[in-house]
Amino acid sequence: MRSVLIIGAGRSASSLINYLLKKSETENLHLVVADLSLALAEKKTQKHPNATPIALDIFNTKERQTAIEKASIVISMLPAHLHIEIAKDCILFKKHLVTASYISDAMQALDPEVKKNNLIFMNEIGLDPGIDHMSAMKVIDEIRSKGGKMLLFESFCGGLVAPESDNNLWNYKFTWAPRNVVLAGQGGAAKFIQEGTYKYIPYSALFRRTEFLEVEGYGKFEAYSNRDSLKYRSVYGLDDVLTLYRGTIRRVGFSRAWNMFVQLGMTDDSYILEGSENMSYRQFINSFLPYHPTDSVEIKTRLILKIDQDDIMWDKLLELDLFNPDKKVNLPNATPAQILEKILTDSWALEPEDKDMIVMYHKFGYELNGEKKQIDSKMVCIGDDQTYTAMAKTVGLPVAMATLLILNGKITTPGVQLPIKKEVYEPILKELEEYGVIFNEQKVPYFGYNPDLF
């Protein structure tokens, strides 16, 4: 049997493992699911006869290399910074590699060796990055095949709570890594291009500059800019495009509320708060407010954030129990961002019966035969439950599908790559439709810009 080594059995691996187990008989597969926690690996393999759970410490070179040498292909579902030693071993033992992570500089540096050994290192084949690349390139390639010239590309994606589970004032719950949500947008100004003019949004203003989107059947959303919208300009062949913008989707009102944390300094991860372990939630917010001999913490918060008496923003803060003097942070040597993450996790954790939702929205503006046109492409995916979430499906299924395509010789281009070639995106997008990941493309009037205003 062909051996598939899956390293990492976390939340994102659920749908991936389930898909490959269901295909194991017809595709002659045996899965080796490796994780630092043997119990977790055992849980994910479900005692399936075509799966073997193993405990694996990736920092143990002998253990790691033994597992990789035995495999036909390797899937790494670990955080991006942990891929590199696995990748080097895959070159050593001449094994293909699949990951859902962004291509790091260290991974890209392996490209000559990967090509020399005729190996495929497929990266960025999850949700975002992944499905966004594939669905975008499909439409861009179709436009170009008709002789069209790309003028505008805007792409938005967000992990949200499904409508039936949306029951808090923020219209949001953590469906993925909370830390990534808390730190979103940091590390430099957001940059993009509109009508040929470069635009920049500093972190301090990021959540007050939003786009609005309408998705039929699901209502109105907003999106704030990703940090670097220009990263894939050359990759997509859009060097001459006039407008290129990528953003993160939230429900309307989230960004304005989140901006309160930004303005107070609660999302800062660069320093430690003294005495954080014994700090109450009330003391935490008060640590960012000026001293006043008579005003309460509540009054000071209203004044510094300019929150009117009837403003929903105040109710959103109250819902988080931020002013509770009895709730303790219980985190030693914690940064403001770490404490905020702890507080939000108390309120925004998914309940056992909750479902999550992925929303993706692309806009393609182009010129064909002297006429400006536009296509909007929208996708909504709802999770099944807390194991097979929408996030797990949209991250794990493309990884699994790409793995089989490589094993079966359907993907043949060697090198360190992302899924922008037709041999990759065409079969995967088609199969994803069977799992409810369906893009609805609609021709709409071209959304032009007024040159006097941009």
PLY file of the C-alpha trace (Angstrom):
ply
format ascii 1.0
element vertex 454
property float x
property float y
property float z
element edge 453
property int vertex1
property int vertex2
end_header
0.00 0.00 0.00
1.04 3.60 -0.58
1.98 5.23 2.69
0.85 8.80 3.43
2.61 10.37 6.41
0.55 13.16 8.02
2.54 15.14 10.57
0.25 17.09 12.90
-3.22 15.94 13.97
-4.69 19.25 15.12
-8.07 20.80 14.25
-7.15 21.46 10.63
-6.34 17.80 10.05
-9.81 16.38 10.80
-11.34 16.62 7.33
-8.00 15.83 5.67
-7.62 12.55 7.55
-11.29 11.61 7.13
-11.14 12.20 3.37
-8.03 10.04 2.89
-9.40 7.28 5.11
-12.54 7.11 2.98
-10.36 6.88 -0.14
-7.90 4.41 1.38
-9.48 1.24 -0.03
-9.97 2.42 -3.61
-6.66 4.33 -3.67
-4.60 1.67 -1.88
-3.53 4.02 0.90
-2.22 3.52 4.40
-2.15 6.60 6.60
0.45 7.17 9.28
-0.84 9.99 11.48
1.96 11.43 13.59
1.61 13.87 16.43
3.43 14.77 19.62
0.26 13.56 21.35
-0.36 9.88 20.62
-3.86 10.23 22.08
-4.73 12.91 19.55
-3.36 10.84 16.66
-5.40 7.85 17.89
-8.54 9.96 18.10
-8.16 11.21 14.53
-7.46 7.77 13.01
-10.67 6.34 14.52
-9.15 2.83 14.80
-9.37 2.55 11.02
-7.61 -0.57 9.64
-5.78 1.53 7.05
-4.33 3.98 9.56
-1.57 3.88 12.15
-1.29 6.56 14.82
2.22 7.26 16.10
3.80 9.65 18.60
6.39 11.83 16.87
8.66 14.54 18.20
9.77 16.40 15.07
12.81 17.73 16.93
14.02 14.15 17.32
15.94 13.78 14.06
16.05 9.98 14.11
12.30 9.64 14.76
11.45 12.20 12.10
13.71 10.77 9.41
12.61 7.18 10.07
8.97 8.16 9.56
9.68 10.21 6.42
11.88 7.54 4.83
9.05 4.99 5.04
6.45 7.29 3.44
5.36 7.56 -0.19
4.40 11.22 0.36
4.48 13.59 3.34
1.84 16.08 4.52
2.89 18.60 7.15
0.06 20.27 9.05
2.44 21.89 11.51
2.95 25.67 11.87
4.91 27.12 8.94
8.17 27.64 10.82
8.36 23.91 11.61
8.19 22.71 7.99
11.78 23.35 6.98
13.53 20.35 8.60
10.76 18.09 7.30
11.27 19.59 3.84
15.03 18.95 3.95
14.39 15.33 4.93
11.91 15.00 2.05
14.69 16.05 -0.33
17.11 13.63 1.35
14.71 10.69 0.96
13.16 11.94 -2.31
9.59 12.35 -1.04
6.92 14.77 -2.26
5.65 17.26 0.33
2.29 19.03 0.79
1.58 21.87 3.24
-1.16 24.47 3.72
1.31 27.17 4.80
2.68 30.26 3.10
5.97 29.65 1.30
8.71 30.95 3.58
12.04 32.25 2.29
13.69 29.14 3.69
11.25 26.89 1.82
11.66 28.85 -1.41
15.46 28.49 -1.13
15.00 24.72 -1.49
13.44 25.09 -4.94
16.59 24.23 -6.99
17.16 21.03 -4.99
13.49 20.09 -5.18
13.50 20.49 -8.98
16.82 18.69 -9.30
15.25 15.67 -7.59
12.03 15.99 -9.64
9.98 16.47 -6.47
6.76 18.40 -5.90
6.59 20.59 -2.80
3.02 21.93 -2.90
2.40 24.76 -0.45
-0.40 27.25 0.19
-3.02 24.63 -0.66
-5.46 25.23 2.21
-8.08 27.94 2.48
-6.34 31.30 2.56
-3.80 30.70 1.19
-5.08 28.01 -1.12
-8.68 28.08 -2.30
-8.28 31.83 -2.82
-5.38 31.20 -5.23
-7.19 28.47 -7.13
-10.55 30.19 -7.48
-8.87 33.44 -8.50
-6.58 31.90 -11.11
-9.45 29.95 -12.65
-11.36 33.15 -13.47
-8.23 35.16 -14.38
-7.12 32.44 -16.80
-10.62 32.32 -18.34
-10.62 36.10 -18.86
-7.19 36.00 -20.47
-8.13 33.08 -22.71
-10.85 35.31 -24.22
-8.37 38.11 -24.82
-9.40 40.18 -21.80
-7.04 42.50 -19.94
-7.23 42.52 -16.15
-7.91 45.94 -14.61
-9.02 45.13 -11.07
-8.69 42.23 -8.65
-10.06 42.37 -5.13
-10.15 39.32 -2.88
-11.71 38.90 0.56
-11.92 35.95 2.97
-13.05 35.44 6.54
-13.66 32.73 9.10
-16.87 33.57 10.94
-19.60 32.01 13.04
-22.54 30.55 11.12
-25.81 32.55 11.24
-27.57 29.96 13.41
-24.76 30.21 16.00
-24.32 33.98 15.82
-25.61 35.03 19.23
-23.32 37.74 20.60
-23.14 41.47 19.97
-19.82 41.19 18.13
-21.27 38.70 15.60
-18.02 36.81 15.98
-16.49 33.77 17.67
-13.05 32.21 17.38
-13.13 29.58 14.65
-9.36 29.37 14.31
-6.22 30.54 16.15
-7.29 33.36 18.52
-3.78 34.76 18.66
-3.80 35.41 14.92
-7.03 37.38 15.30
-5.64 39.52 18.12
-2.43 40.31 16.22
-4.08 40.81 12.80
-2.82 43.77 10.83
0.31 44.37 12.89
3.88 44.49 11.60
3.65 47.39 9.18
1.21 49.44 7.16
-1.33 47.70 4.94
-0.44 48.38 1.32
-2.42 47.98 -1.90
-2.97 49.73 -5.21
-6.09 51.55 -6.44
-6.39 52.92 -9.97
-2.61 52.84 -10.35
-1.96 54.71 -7.08
-0.24 53.00 -4.16
-2.20 53.29 -0.91
-1.09 52.69 2.68
-3.09 52.29 5.89
-1.19 52.45 9.22
-2.22 49.95 11.88
-3.72 52.76 13.96
-6.29 53.43 11.19
-6.68 49.93 9.76
-10.01 49.07 11.35
-11.65 52.35 10.39
-11.01 51.92 6.65
-13.31 49.12 5.59
-14.95 47.87 2.41
-18.58 46.66 2.41
-19.74 43.46 0.73
-23.16 41.90 0.15
-23.59 38.13 -0.09
-27.01 36.91 -1.19
-28.75 34.98 1.56
-26.21 35.99 4.21
-26.48 39.77 4.30
-23.88 42.49 4.61
-20.24 42.12 5.57
-17.24 44.41 5.94
-13.56 43.84 5.21
-10.36 45.44 6.44
-7.18 45.44 4.37
-4.60 42.67 4.61
-1.09 43.84 5.41
0.39 43.20 1.95
-2.06 43.00 -0.93
0.77 43.25 -3.46
2.49 40.01 -2.48
0.87 37.97 -5.25
0.86 40.59 -8.00
3.64 38.90 -10.00
2.53 35.39 -9.03
-0.94 36.01 -10.51
0.56 37.82 -13.50
-1.09 41.10 -12.45
1.93 43.40 -12.58
0.05 45.92 -14.74
-3.30 45.75 -12.94
-4.64 49.12 -11.81
-6.36 47.93 -8.61
-5.25 45.10 -6.34
-6.68 44.72 -2.85
-7.00 41.80 -0.43
-8.95 41.93 2.81
-10.32 40.02 5.79
-14.10 39.64 6.14
-16.07 40.35 9.32
-19.68 41.23 10.06
-20.49 44.94 9.84
-19.57 46.75 13.06
-16.81 44.38 14.17
-13.96 46.57 12.93
-15.26 49.71 14.61
-15.53 47.81 17.89
-12.12 46.15 17.50
-10.60 49.57 16.95
-11.34 50.35 20.62
-8.78 47.71 21.62
-6.27 49.07 19.14
-6.65 52.65 20.39
-6.31 51.59 24.03
-3.19 49.52 23.28
-4.64 46.15 24.24
-3.43 44.39 21.08
0.23 45.23 21.73
2.44 42.14 22.02
5.77 43.93 22.49
5.97 44.26 26.29
4.91 42.52 29.50
2.48 43.87 32.06
3.90 43.68 35.58
1.80 41.61 37.96
-0.35 40.22 35.18
-0.93 36.90 36.95
-2.90 38.53 39.76
-4.49 41.26 37.65
-8.27 41.38 37.35
-10.04 42.13 34.08
-10.99 45.52 35.53
-7.38 46.28 36.46
-6.29 45.28 32.97
-8.45 47.85 31.20
-7.71 50.45 33.87
-3.98 50.07 33.23
-4.51 51.80 29.86
-6.60 54.66 31.30
-5.43 57.92 32.89
-5.64 58.33 36.65
-8.59 60.30 37.99
-9.38 60.85 41.67
-13.16 60.43 41.29
-14.08 59.00 37.86
-14.74 55.26 37.71
-13.07 52.92 35.23
-16.31 52.88 33.26
-16.49 56.67 33.02
-12.83 56.95 32.04
-13.33 54.32 29.33
-16.33 56.15 27.90
-14.46 59.46 27.87
-11.22 58.25 26.28
-13.05 56.21 23.61
-15.76 58.85 23.12
-18.58 56.33 23.64
-21.99 57.94 23.91
-24.53 56.71 26.43
-26.65 54.97 23.78
-23.76 53.60 21.68
-23.79 49.84 21.00
-20.01 49.90 21.45
-20.52 50.17 25.19
-22.76 47.12 25.27
-20.12 45.19 23.34
-17.53 45.97 26.02
-19.94 45.02 28.81
-20.68 41.70 27.10
-16.99 40.76 27.45
-17.16 41.31 31.24
-14.16 43.64 30.91
-15.01 45.60 34.06
-15.31 42.59 36.37
-13.08 43.09 39.44
-13.28 39.42 40.43
-12.21 37.70 37.22
-8.46 37.13 37.19
-6.15 37.05 34.19
-4.06 34.20 35.68
-1.29 34.64 33.10
2.22 35.32 34.44
4.45 37.74 32.51
1.76 38.33 29.89
1.64 40.92 27.13
-1.49 43.03 26.59
-2.29 40.95 23.49
-2.05 37.70 25.45
-4.38 39.00 28.15
-6.86 40.28 25.58
-6.81 36.87 23.89
-7.60 35.22 27.24
-10.53 37.60 27.89
-11.96 37.19 24.41
-11.62 33.41 24.50
-13.87 33.40 27.58
-16.64 35.06 25.53
-15.95 33.94 21.97
-15.29 30.21 22.30
-17.56 28.10 20.12
-20.19 26.17 22.05
-20.43 22.39 21.43
-23.39 22.81 19.07
-22.04 25.89 17.26
-21.11 25.86 13.59
-18.61 28.05 11.80
-18.75 29.66 8.37
-16.21 30.61 5.69
-17.00 33.49 3.33
-14.86 34.25 0.27
-15.52 37.02 -2.25
-13.52 37.92 -5.40
-14.00 40.85 -7.76
-12.49 40.68 -11.26
-12.53 43.84 -13.37
-11.33 43.55 -16.96
-11.49 45.06 -20.43
-12.61 43.00 -23.42
-13.13 44.37 -26.93
-12.97 47.94 -25.63
-15.66 47.34 -22.99
-15.08 47.24 -19.23
-16.67 44.26 -17.48
-16.70 42.68 -14.03
-17.25 39.26 -12.51
-18.00 38.78 -8.81
-17.34 35.31 -7.38
-18.73 34.36 -3.96
-18.43 31.26 -1.79
-20.02 30.43 1.58
-19.24 27.17 3.40
-20.94 26.14 6.66
-19.33 23.64 9.03
-20.95 20.31 9.93
-20.00 20.32 13.63
-17.08 21.05 15.95
-14.91 18.33 14.39
-15.64 18.83 10.72
-15.77 22.61 10.78
-15.93 24.78 7.68
-12.36 25.82 8.47
-11.18 22.21 8.75
-12.95 21.35 5.47
-11.61 24.28 3.48
-8.08 23.88 4.83
-7.83 20.08 4.92
-9.72 18.92 1.83
-7.57 20.75 -0.76
-4.46 19.36 0.97
-5.85 15.84 0.76
-6.96 16.23 -2.87
-3.58 17.62 -3.94
-1.85 14.72 -2.19
-3.84 12.17 -4.20
-3.30 14.06 -7.45
0.46 14.02 -6.85
0.47 10.34 -5.89
-1.54 9.48 -9.01
0.70 11.47 -11.35
-1.94 14.07 -12.21
0.18 16.94 -10.86
3.59 16.69 -12.45
5.30 20.11 -12.37
8.27 19.86 -9.98
9.48 22.52 -7.55
8.42 24.56 -4.54
5.07 25.96 -5.64
1.58 27.20 -4.85
-1.62 26.01 -6.60
-1.92 28.42 -9.52
-1.52 25.99 -12.41
-4.53 24.53 -14.20
-3.40 20.94 -13.50
-3.83 21.74 -9.81
-6.79 24.10 -9.48
-9.13 22.60 -12.08
-9.62 19.11 -10.57
-9.52 20.36 -6.96
-12.11 23.11 -7.42
-14.37 20.66 -9.25
-14.14 18.06 -6.48
-14.56 20.66 -3.73
-18.04 21.38 -5.08
-19.07 17.90 -3.91
-18.26 19.05 -0.36
-20.23 22.29 -0.51
-17.35 24.56 -1.49
-19.03 26.19 -4.47
-18.20 29.53 -6.10
-21.10 31.41 -7.62
-19.86 33.66 -10.41
-21.98 36.58 -11.52
-21.48 39.22 -14.22
-22.00 42.70 -12.75
-21.41 46.27 -13.98
-17.75 47.28 -13.80
-17.00 49.15 -10.59
-14.89 52.05 -11.81
-13.23 54.78 -9.79
-13.60 58.54 -10.19
-10.07 59.74 -11.04
-10.79 63.08 -9.33
-11.44 61.38 -6.01
-8.98 58.52 -5.68
0 1
1 2
2 3
3 4
4 5
5 6
6 7
7 8
8 9
9 10
10 11
11 12
12 13
13 14
14 15
15 16
16 17
17 18
18 19
19 20
20 21
21 22
22 23
23 24
24 25
25 26
26 27
27 28
28 29
29 30
30 31
31 32
32 33
33 34
34 35
35 36
36 37
37 38
38 39
39 40
40 41
41 42
42 43
43 44
44 45
45 46
46 47
47 48
48 49
49 50
50 51
51 52
52 53
53 54
54 55
55 56
56 57
57 58
58 59
59 60
60 61
61 62
62 63
63 64
64 65
65 66
66 67
67 68
68 69
69 70
70 71
71 72
72 73
73 74
74 75
75 76
76 77
77 78
78 79
79 80
80 81
81 82
82 83
83 84
84 85
85 86
86 87
87 88
88 89
89 90
90 91
91 92
92 93
93 94
94 95
95 96
96 97
97 98
98 99
99 100
100 101
101 102
102 103
103 104
104 105
105 106
106 107
107 108
108 109
109 110
110 111
111 112
112 113
113 114
114 115
115 116
116 117
117 118
118 119
119 120
120 121
121 122
122 123
123 124
124 125
125 126
126 127
127 128
128 129
129 130
130 131
131 132
132 133
133 134
134 135
135 136
136 137
137 138
138 139
139 140
140 141
141 142
142 143
143 144
144 145
145 146
146 147
147 148
148 149
149 150
150 151
151 152
152 153
153 154
154 155
155 156
156 157
157 158
158 159
159 160
160 161
161 162
162 163
163 164
164 165
165 166
166 167
167 168
168 169
169 170
170 171
171 172
172 173
173 174
174 175
175 176
176 177
177 178
178 179
179 180
180 181
181 182
182 183
183 184
184 185
185 186
186 187
187 188
188 189
189 190
190 191
191 192
192 193
193 194
194 195
195 196
196 197
197 198
198 199
199 200
200 201
201 202
202 203
203 204
204 205
205 206
206 207
207 208
208 209
209 210
210 211
211 212
212 213
213 214
214 215
215 216
216 217
217 218
218 219
219 220
220 221
221 222
222 223
223 224
224 225
225 226
226 227
227 228
228 229
229 230
230 231
231 232
232 233
233 234
234 235
235 236
236 237
237 238
238 239
239 240
240 241
241 242
242 243
243 244
244 245
245 246
246 247
247 248
248 249
249 250
250 251
251 252
252 253
253 254
254 255
255 256
256 257
257 258
258 259
259 260
260 261
261 262
262 263
263 264
264 265
265 266
266 267
267 268
268 269
269 270
270 271
271 272
272 273
273 274
274 275
275 276
276 277
277 278
278 279
279 280
280 281
281 282
282 283
283 284
284 285
285 286
286 287
287 288
288 289
289 290
290 291
291 292
292 293
293 294
294 295
295 296
296 297
297 298
298 299
299 300
300 301
301 302
302 303
303 304
304 305
305 306
306 307
307 308
308 309
309 310
310 311
311 312
312 313
313 314
314 315
315 316
316 317
317 318
318 319
319 320
320 321
321 322
322 323
323 324
324 325
325 326
326 327
327 328
328 329
329 330
330 331
331 332
332 333
333 334
334 335
335 336
336 337
337 338
338 339
339 340
340 341
341 342
342 343
343 344
344 345
345 346
346 347
347 348
348 349
349 350
350 351
351 352
352 353
353 354
354 355
355 356
356 357
357 358
358 359
359 360
360 361
361 362
362 363
363 364
364 365
365 366
366 367
367 368
368 369
369 370
370 371
371 372
372 373
373 374
374 375
375 376
376 377
377 378
378 379
379 380
380 381
381 382
382 383
383 384
384 385
385 386
386 387
387 388
388 389
389 390
390 391
391 392
392 393
393 394
394 395
395 396
396 397
397 398
398 399
399 400
400 401
401 402
402 403
403 404
404 405
405 406
406 407
407 408
408 409
409 410
410 411
411 412
412 413
413 414
414 415
415 416
416 417
417 418
418 419
419 420
420 421
421 422
422 423
423 424
424 425
425 426
426 427
427 428
428 429
429 430
430 431
431 432
432 433
433 434
434 435
435 436
436 437
437 438
438 439
439 440
440 441
441 442
442 443
443 444
444 445
445 446
446 447
447 448
448 449
449 450
450 451
451 452
452 453
